[in-house]
Each structure stands twice: as C-alpha cells, then as structure tokens.
C-alpha cells in the first residue's frame, strides 16, 4: 500500500516538473528564433514539436532528480516521512518506489 502511495506522489511530481521544464524549453527556444521562423503556422507547430522532442532527451534526467527531491521535500513538509519512519519503515524501503520507477 505504501509503495503505490509514494509512487503516485512521485509520478505526479515527475509529470509536473517534466512538462513544465519541457514547455519552458520550447518557449525560450521559439522566442529566440521567432524572427528566423517561416510565417506558416504548420511549420511553427512542427518546429515547436521537434524542439519539444529534442528537449525530452535533455530534460528527462533533470526531471527525474527534481521530482525525487520535490517528493522528499513534500513528504518532509507534510510530516509523511516522519510518519512512515515511526511506523517502522526503513529509509531503503521508502526509497524503493522512487528508485524503481526512476530506473524503469
């Protein structure tokens, strides 16, 4: 039960961080190159899509780490980590869902 609870929190944080960083990457890249881009809206959409796909390879490892840190920070902030420790969970057992989902 604890595994799915922690995994759900981690995946939610990962998606928020990953999509936020990827769209920030796209917005910054498009804003720097807006004068060089053609006037066609289809080409603008394709350019933004390809920049997004390129950013996935760059941002994925960062999003994994930032989501890990954000999950631990939220668990400490809302005393969930202390509650798990008081119930007898070891730190290795609590980090197991995060590490398994990151390596998958």
C-alpha positions in Angstrom: 0.0 0.0 0.0 2.8 2.4 0.9 4.5 1.6 -2.4 1.6 2.9 -4.6 1.1 5.9 -2.3 4.7 7.1 -2.7 4.8 6.1 -6.4 1.7 8.1 -7.1 3.2 11.2 -5.4 6.4 10.7 -7.3 4.8 10.3 -10.7 2.6 13.3 -10.2 5.6 15.4 -9.3 7.6 14.0 -12.2 4.9 14.9 -14.7 4.6 18.4 -13.4 8.3 19.0 -13.4 8.9 17.3 -16.8 6.2 19.1 -18.7 7.0 22.4 -17.1 10.6 22.2 -18.0 9.9 20.9 -21.5 7.4 23.7 -22.3 9.8 26.3 -20.8 12.5 24.9 -23.1 10.1 25.2 -26.1 9.0 28.7 -25.2 12.6 30.0 -24.8 13.8 28.4 -28.0 10.9 29.7 -30.0 11.2 33.2 -28.6 14.9 33.3 -29.5 14.2 32.1 -33.1 10.9 33.7 -33.9 12.5 36.1 -36.4 14.1 33.2 -38.3 11.0 31.1 -38.5 8.6 31.0 -41.5 5.2 32.5 -41.4 3.3 29.2 -41.9 1.5 28.1 -38.8 2.0 24.4 -39.7 5.8 24.9 -39.8 5.7 26.7 -36.5 3.8 23.8 -34.9 6.2 21.3 -36.4 9.2 23.4 -35.1 7.7 23.6 -31.6 7.0 19.8 -31.7 10.6 18.9 -32.8 12.0 21.2 -30.2 9.8 19.5 -27.6 11.0 16.1 -28.7 14.6 17.3 -28.5 14.1 18.7 -25.1 12.8 15.4 -23.8 16.3 13.9 -24.1 17.9 16.8 -22.4 15.3 17.3 -19.6 14.4 13.8 -18.7 17.3 13.1 -16.3 16.8 16.5 -14.7 13.1 15.9 -14.2 13.8 12.6 -12.5 16.1 14.2 -10.0 14.0 17.3 -9.4 10.9 15.1 -8.9 12.7 12.9 -6.4 13.8 16.0 -4.4 10.3 17.5 -4.7 8.7 14.3 -3.4 11.0 14.0 -0.5 10.6 17.7 0.3 6.8 17.4 0.3 6.9 14.3 2.4 9.1 16.1 5.0 6.9 19.3 4.8 3.7 17.4 5.5 5.3 15.0 8.1 4.6 11.9 5.9 8.2 10.8 6.0 8.3 11.0 9.8 5.0 9.1 10.0 6.5 6.3 7.8 9.6 6.2 9.9 7.5 6.0 13.1 5.5 3.1 11.6 8.8 1.2 11.3 9.7 1.6 7.6 13.4 1.8 6.8 14.8 4.5 4.6 15.7 1.9 2.0 12.2 0.6 1.9 10.8 4.1 1.5 13.2 5.0 -1.3 12.5 1.7 -3.2 9.4 3.0 -5.1 11.3 6.1 -6.2 14.4 4.3 -7.4 12.4 1.5 -9.1 10.3 3.9 -11.0 13.3 6.1 -12.0 15.2 3.1 -13.3 12.2 1.8 -15.2 
